[in-house]
Amino acid sequence: MPDAPSSASLQPDAVEVRAPSRIHLGMLSFGVKAARVYGGVGVMVDRPVVQVRLRRSKRLEARGPHAERVLKYAKSCIEAWRLGDAACALEVITAPPAHVGFGSGTQLGLAVAAGVRHLFAMGAEASVPPGAPHPVQDELSPGEHDWLFDIRDAMSFARAVGRGRRSCVGVYGFSRGGLIVEAGRVIRDDADDDTTRDFSPMVARVRLPSTWRCVLLIAREAVGLSGQAELEAFGRLPPVPHEVTAELSRIAMLDLLPAAVEGKFIEFSLAVRNYGALAGGPFVAESRKLPYAQATADLLELLTELNAVGCTQSSWGPAVMAVCETLDKAGGLVDRLESLGMGKHHDIVISKFDQQGAMLRVIE
């Protein structure tokens, strides 16, 4: 009688993880002591996609765009989960540019963590979070070799790779996508680290109508703030006034979310515009220093003139989103933009609003 297969023999040799991109509509608050900070609103879109492949290997290596970044994430997971000499070859098949407003750092980090866990968790030490079973969700039917992720998974991944220190929209969006509202986190002291810090809690998630689309415009060769420059910018900005936070919260909870739940496109578009415009106000002192600031303002004005009322910049930009009620209307908007020459200096993409989040597939 043959021996039962060992846990090592059940472990896959290779996996591929696909994750959506994140559009951040703006923060509710920052800079206010003894209050929640960095909460806000964002939505996941299916393009540009993050696609990372991991294969067991004798040494840890990476190739493709963002290779150094994903290698760092893999090392962080191996250290955090005490995986010893575990090694894999990572390949970034596709990913959006860094620091343009798509949250690519978080999606790459979580995708790598998901792959590392799936390759090495079975039979590893108890310090490695357990792999989730195939989740079940209405209208989603992952195959036998496909895995989705719940919020506990996403938080575990975020801790391992050091993401979610400010906004957590991308962390929650990695798990099941959607339009997300988060409340922000209370910063206890400067000693917060990845093992002790709290995450900003998600207070609402809505899956947008499947017929809705968004047109994304990304100015070529333009890069938003990140890293130390972003930290310094936050340090120079004054706190968000309480009345601004109150109005942003009202728009999010009483305009944006109800319109999304009820599928009222016009009301949703107006709420997107109003929220984005108000949320961008506290950042003006720093964002206007960016070389593409005026061009972005002109682009938003143009989109409004073209009846794409629900338009806003994502995070520090330069990515801009315009919501459309149908694929045909999205195509019509792209045609108008192309006829005006916008394609000369912008990448223009039509995306769906993601309703699934990331998915891992075992490669035979």
C-alpha positions, 0 to 999 in steps of 0.5 A: 500500500503506497504511503500517504502523501506528505504535506511537502508533496501537496505544496504547489511548485508555482502560483500566479496572483492577479490583483486589481488597482486602487483609485483613491478619492481622498482622505477624510482627515489627517494631522488632528491629534487624538483623532482618527487619521488617514480614513477615506474612500476608494474603489478598485478597478480591474485595469491596470492589473497586477500579475505576479508569478512565483515558482519554487527555486533554489535561490530568491530572485526576481525579474520584470518591472518592479523586480527590486520591490517584489524581492524586498516584499518576498524577503519580508514575508520569509522573515516575518513568517520564519520560513528559513531558507524558503526561496522562489523565483518571482516574475512580475508579468504586468503592473501599473507604473509606481506612484501615479495613483493606482496603489501599485505598491500595496497590490504588489506587496500583498500579491507577493505575500499571498504567493509566498504563503501559498507556496510555503505555508503547508508544513511550515511552522505555526507562525505562518498564518493558515491558508484560507479555504476556497471562499464562497461569494455570490456570483463568484465561482473560483475554480478548483485551483483558484483562491480568493482572500478574506479580510483576515488574509489581506491584513496578514499580508499587509503586516508581513510586507509593511503596507496599510500604514496610512490608507487601507483602501487597497488592503481591503480592496485586495480582498473582494474589491468594491467601493470602500469607506474606511474610518482611519486609524488612531496613532498611539505613538511613534513606536507603532510598528507592523506587529503592534499598529492597528489598521484603519477599520473598513466601515462600508463596502459596496459592489458597484453595478456591473454595467458601470465603467470608468475611463482612466487617464494617466499623464505619461512621465508624470509621477506623484509623491511617495516615500520620504517626499510624501512624509515631508509633504504631510508634515508641512500640511496643516490639519484638516479642519473638523468641518471639512471632515464632517462634510466629507463624511456626510457626502460619503455616507449620505450621498456616495454610498446610497447612490452606489447601493441603489445604482443611481448613476447621476447621484453617484457621479455628483458625489464622486465629483463633490467628494474628490474636490473637497478632499483635495482642498487640504492638499492644495498647498503641496499638490500645486507644487507638482509639475502636472498640477495645472494640467490635471486641473485643466483635464478635470475641467475638460471632462466636466465639459464633456459631461463626464461629471463624475471625475476626480484625481486619484491620490496625489495623481496624476491618474484621473478617473471619469465614471461612465454609465455604460461601456458604450458611453465610456467608448464615446468619451474615449473617442472624444478625448482622442479627437482632442489629442489627449492620447498624445500625452496620456494613456487612456484605459477603460476599466470595470469596477472590480467586484472580486479582488485578488485571485491566486491560481495554482499553476500546473 
